Amino acid sequence: MRTFTDLNDLTALVEARLPATELFVRWSRGPDADGGRCSRDGLTGGALPGLSANSLAVEPWWDDRPLRLWVARRLYDYRHLRERRGPGTRPWVLEGEEVGRGPDNEPLVRCHSPIGWISDEVLVECEDLVVSHAASPWGSLDREG
């Protein structure tokens, strides 16, 4: 599986697939570790009908804002999953289809094809880009207050 080492490369993938409804980011130990299995509900332990993931599809309300910023935001907003899911957890892009919604309203996905890992360098680019927009009229990044 390839590795995306530059945010521009990842953005180019999304742009080539617009509206990108079949592209998702999953935070896990990878497709081999997931083994086609399904995610589990953290509260009840119940099996979910797919893998929890986050869509890279651009929402209509995004209007003409930069695609690169959209992709960065999709990664930035879920970076906490690396710590929550433990050692070896990394983001990776997959092509798949949504088969349901999870307990946090996240897409549950049947993976058709893993596409590539997302490097730490890309995550740093995402954080820098999103944080640089936080002081603009775009809005606060304070999720706690």
C-alpha positions in Angstrom: 0.0 0.0 0.0 1.4 3.4 -0.9 2.1 6.1 1.7 0.9 9.7 1.3 3.8 11.9 2.5 2.4 15.3 1.3 -1.0 16.9 1.9 -1.1 18.0 -1.8 -0.9 14.3 -2.9 -3.8 13.3 -0.7 -5.8 16.4 -1.9 -5.1 15.4 -5.5 -6.6 12.0 -4.8 -9.7 13.5 -3.4 -9.9 16.0 -6.3 -9.6 13.2 -8.9 -12.5 11.3 -7.2 -14.9 14.2 -6.6 -17.4 14.1 -5.1 -15.3 11.4 -3.4 -18.3 9.7 -1.8 -16.4 6.4 -1.9 -13.2 7.7 -0.1 -12.8 7.3 3.7 -10.2 7.7 6.3 -9.9 4.9 8.9 -7.7 5.2 12.0 -6.6 1.7 12.9 -3.6 -0.6 12.8 -4.4 -1.1 9.1 -6.4 -3.2 6.7 -4.5 -6.4 7.6 -5.2 -5.9 11.3 -8.9 -5.0 10.6 -9.1 -8.2 8.4 -12.4 -7.2 6.9 -14.0 -7.4 10.4 -16.5 -4.9 11.7 -16.0 -2.2 14.4 -17.6 -2.7 17.8 -19.7 -0.3 19.8 -17.5 0.9 22.6 -20.4 1.1 25.1 -22.1 -2.3 24.5 -19.4 -4.3 22.7 -21.9 -5.1 20.0 -20.7 -5.7 16.5 -21.4 -3.0 14.0 -22.1 -3.7 10.3 -18.9 -2.1 9.0 -15.7 -0.4 9.9 -15.9 3.1 11.5 -14.4 5.6 9.2 -14.7 9.3 8.2 -15.7 10.4 4.8 -13.5 12.6 2.6 -16.5 13.6 0.5 -16.9 17.4 0.3 -20.2 18.6 1.7 -22.2 21.2 -0.3 -22.0 23.7 2.5 -18.2 23.9 2.1 -18.9 26.0 -1.0 -15.8 27.3 -2.7 -13.4 26.9 0.3 -10.1 25.2 -0.5 -10.2 21.4 -1.0 -6.8 21.2 0.7 -8.3 22.8 3.8 -11.3 20.4 3.7 -8.9 17.3 3.6 -6.8 18.8 6.4 -9.8 19.4 8.6 -11.1 15.8 8.1 -7.7 14.5 9.5 -7.3 17.2 12.1 -10.7 16.6 13.7 -10.0 12.9 14.3 -6.4 12.9 15.3 -7.3 12.0 18.9 -8.2 8.5 17.6 -4.5 7.6 17.4 -4.2 7.9 21.2 -7.6 6.5 22.0 -7.1 3.4 19.9 -3.6 2.7 21.1 -0.2 1.8 19.8 0.2 1.1 16.1 -2.9 3.2 15.2 -2.4 5.2 12.0 -4.7 6.9 9.5 -5.2 5.3 6.1 -7.4 5.9 3.1 -9.8 3.3 1.7 -12.3 3.0 -1.0 -15.5 1.6 0.2 -19.3 2.0 0.6 -21.2 3.2 3.6 -23.4 0.4 5.0 -24.7 2.2 8.1 -24.0 4.7 10.9 -22.3 4.1 14.2 -23.2 5.3 17.7 -21.4 8.6 17.1 -23.2 9.0 13.7 -19.9 8.1 12.0 -20.1 6.2 8.7 -19.7 2.4 8.9 -17.9 1.2 5.8 -17.4 -2.0 3.9 -13.8 -1.7 2.6 -13.4 -2.5 -1.1 -9.8 -1.5 -1.5 -7.2 0.0 0.8 -5.5 2.9 -1.0 -2.7 4.3 1.3 -1.3 5.2 4.6 -1.2 8.8 5.7 2.2 9.8 7.1 3.0 11.8 10.2 4.3 14.6 7.9 0.9 15.0 6.4 -0.7 15.1 9.9 1.7 17.9 10.8 0.8 19.8 7.6 -2.9 19.4 8.4 -2.5 20.7 11.9 -0.4 23.7 10.7 -3.0 24.6 8.0 -6.0 24.2 10.3 -4.5 26.1 13.2 -3.4 28.9 10.8 -7.1 29.4 9.9 -8.3 29.3 13.5 -7.6 33.0 14.0 -9.7 34.0 10.9 -13.4 34.5 10.8 -13.6 30.7 10.1 -14.3 30.0 13.7 -12.9 28.6 16.9 -11.2 25.3 17.2 -12.1 25.1 20.9 -14.1 21.9 21.2 -14.1 22.0 25.0 -15.5 25.5 25.7 
